[in-house]
Amino acid sequence: MKSLFFYGTLCHLPLLEAVLGRALVQGDVQDAELAGHRIYWVKDQQFPVIVKEAGRAQGILLANLSDEDVARLDFYEGGYGYELRELSVDTPQAGDVGPHAAKVYFPDPGMWEKGADWSLTDWVARWGDMTVLAATEELHYFGRYSPERIAEMFPTIRARAWAKVNATSRNHAHSPGGMGLDHVTEHGRTYPYAGFFAMSDVTLSHKSFAGAELGPMERAVFMATDAVILLPYDPVRDRVLLVEQFRAGAYMRGDEKPWQLEPIAGRIDAGETPQQAAMREAEEEAGLTLRHLEEVAHCYASPGCSTEYFDIYVGLADLPDNITGDAGLDSEQEDIRSYVFSFDELMQMVDKMQTVNAPLVLAALWLARHRDRLRTTS
């Protein structure tokens, strides 16, 4: 059996249990200190770095780890340039000062620049729930993908976890039936595919409106992220900006026109608000600076089979004739062209069923309802 000393995010016991895939055993966890080291936030990042310098790094000592426990921890840490080193730690709070031999995860030298003093309390408040959810998904891939592959997938795993946090922290739904998560029993979940997106097979039961138990039933779910949808509108010139790009979904359906006309759209990254994502995507996809955001809707795209959730806005902006052009991030292989249309042209396309993008139709109809107010107050 092995002992490890943790000084950073894995001192958050719910995260440690998610990585180990089991509950911690009482007596195996002790407060501990590592002499000659200090802990800092990594500059401009949301996790810590341990530095060899005068001081005492506070953390926890976890004993009685099995080979499988250590393998799961190596899988979690291994894709990010961390390696185990054996040192001696003290446990003054437990009456058994030590020293105790323990292994500690250290980053590659020079990998990170230190920032302010680390605060586990601040990290838990901001990032704890999301990180536990992300780790739970990551460890579904233990023994299947390499740590390096997980590191590549990590931004989208975090974005999916952030969407789960958002589902509880800013839920707008009205449910007259009164049913909730406590009426669902999950029996098992697998991820047969994971990449930029993921697929999950879940077996569950749930209560019926009449009170009976329905199931077990199997469902396949497309695991996406929350996304922001933005229709830029110039109330002075009375025009909108739309973008056109290749869409794989339309192509795979066999659509003869897989280049789609749509609003600006993009993933809400972990830690972002929908409003921040809207501002960022406006700049990335069209070089726009928005003056103000108007809420249109907060809704699922297709809740029967997908987790994808839309935060839809109309964004007030200046849209002169020369605002259009080509844009997109090379790192994401985006090729996006923008166009301006008068409000009347937009509504003609809606009436003629030429706007085959559902969020665009929704935003256009919202704009038709609120256009007079926006033109009067802007």
Secondary structure as GFF3:
##gff-version 3
##sequence-region A 1 378
A	DSSP	beta_strand	2	6	.	.	.	ID=ss1
A	DSSP	three_ten_helix	9	11	.	.	.	ID=ss2
A	DSSP	alpha_helix	13	20	.	.	.	ID=ss3
A	DSSP	beta_strand	29	42	.	.	.	ID=ss4
A	DSSP	beta_strand	48	65	.	.	.	ID=ss5
A	DSSP	alpha_helix	67	78	.	.	.	ID=ss6
A	DSSP	beta_strand	82	89	.	.	.	ID=ss7
A	DSSP	three_ten_helix	92	94	.	.	.	ID=ss8
A	DSSP	beta_strand	100	107	.	.	.	ID=ss9
A	DSSP	beta_strand	114	117	.	.	.	ID=ss10
A	DSSP	alpha_helix	120	123	.	.	.	ID=ss11
A	DSSP	pi_helix	124	128	.	.	.	ID=ss12
A	DSSP	alpha_helix	129	138	.	.	.	ID=ss13
A	DSSP	three_ten_helix	139	141	.	.	.	ID=ss14
A	DSSP	alpha_helix	147	169	.	.	.	ID=ss15
A	DSSP	three_ten_helix	181	183	.	.	.	ID=ss16
A	DSSP	beta_strand	184	194	.	.	.	ID=ss17
A	DSSP	beta_strand	198	207	.	.	.	ID=ss18
A	DSSP	beta_strand	213	223	.	.	.	ID=ss19
A	DSSP	beta_strand	226	234	.	.	.	ID=ss20
A	DSSP	beta_strand	239	246	.	.	.	ID=ss21
A	DSSP	alpha_helix	248	253	.	.	.	ID=ss22
A	DSSP	beta_strand	259	262	.	.	.	ID=ss23
A	DSSP	beta_strand	264	267	.	.	.	ID=ss24
A	DSSP	alpha_helix	274	286	.	.	.	ID=ss25
A	DSSP	beta_strand	292	300	.	.	.	ID=ss26
A	DSSP	beta_strand	309	316	.	.	.	ID=ss27
A	DSSP	three_ten_helix	321	323	.	.	.	ID=ss28
A	DSSP	beta_strand	326	327	.	.	.	ID=ss29
A	DSSP	three_ten_helix	330	332	.	.	.	ID=ss30
A	DSSP	beta_strand	336	342	.	.	.	ID=ss31
A	DSSP	alpha_helix	343	351	.	.	.	ID=ss32
A	DSSP	alpha_helix	358	377	.	.	.	ID=ss33
###
